[in-house]
Amino acid sequence: MKKFLSLLFLSLFLLILLPNSISAASKLSKIVLDGQELALPADVKVSIIDQSMMIPLRVVAENLKFQVNWDQRSRSVTIQQNAKAMMLTVGKKEAKVADQLVRLDTAPRNMNQSVVVPIRFVTEQMGLAVNWDNRNKTVYLTSPPQNPDQSKVPNSESEADNTEPLTHVSQIHYLNQQLVIRMDGQVTPKISTLTNPARIVVDLPNTTFGALTQPLDSAMMGKLDVSGQPDVSEVRYSLFSRDPEQVRVVVELSQGNPASYHQEFIGDQLIIDLSGTGSDPQTPVSSGDENERKIVVIDAGHGGSDPGTTSISNKHEKDFNLALALKVQELLLKEPEIEVIMTRDSDVYPTRTERVQLANSLNADVFVSIHGNSVLESPQATGTESHYYQRSSSKQLADAIHKRLVQAMGLKDRGVKNTSLQVIRETHMAAVLLEVGFLSNVSDEQAMLSDTVQYKAAQAIVDGIKEYLSIT
Ligand SMILES: [Zn+2]
């Protein structure tokens, strides 16, 4: 509630300060992170869309030190730092933050060939405090204190002085598919690759510029002349941070070249070799779509020696469960972003523990267990119910599937329930157990055993899973 109120306050605040609700690209003079102005590339503009400040994704990646992964196919971006992570999708006013769906005021969008995201949302969700000084067009970002007791102690700087001496960069050049950085000591570089456009970001901790042979502007930034180098479009360098000091070099690759590299120190030179790249433009830019696919485990309840409940016309629950589960599988196999795994696809009985272990060992994203209810002594009992256990991710998944499943089945809505059942309790991902209907009820049974209704139900389950996974 407090969060909501502060967001409300902030949006009112912005409403007053930024009367133009229609997008107007305006020049952002500064982003100040923890009292330190970030060195932004000259062409970075902030746009105001529906009262939200939008910044290009590469600023998030390169200047805010967040790890950014862009997935072109789903048009979604994962932003990560330490244990915090969020997923935003272009055009979607919903973000996934720590397994929760959170609404955005303004959806990320494409603008001037780059993706822009709302800076306030992104930074606040990452735990930073955000303040906007409209007069100076400055965004002030404040990181949460690592240790609240020492956050502002002045002698924390002298501690830094006691650590290893600074390393100085004296030369940066790029030739024959090699980035060479000469310095007066060896540091362990932190190298990350980013996509769209593909680039390699080399961070040199505890490093500053010495007497650099390449030009540096007043913002401690510069660019190499790479006009004769077909494999790269730009190589830029900057003093990325002053406290602690850190030099950053960004190699932007020409279109179609994947960001892969080999690094080594030879004497006083750090060499980032890109010659393994660029030979095959078909090579995917990211680490591969296979890794991006969501794993969905479909569990047909019971099976083999365990028939489950019995229907009013003496049919076994296990057969209904399998028939529906196979239809869900059939539909999920058409989803390029989903990998479907069945706990069983025939009349066999894996134990509940084995089903749980399978899903956990796969590190699955979603677990859906399919069942049919039956209370032979109360044949009037009817309807669809969905069970989750405690986790909010499971509740979201259950809600997304349940509302569709009720519609597809056309039966009474018995609700979404928090229930302690082994397969949804001991699995570690979003997990739901569906009691699709009552096999002990004449009309429920008729619907449940109809192929047509089963396909509708399967589609409802698939659509619910896709909503939960933010797959459009
Ligand atoms: Zn069952």
Residues whose N, C-alpha, C, O or C-beta is under 5 A from the ligand:
A	BS01	ZN	G301 G308 H371 G372
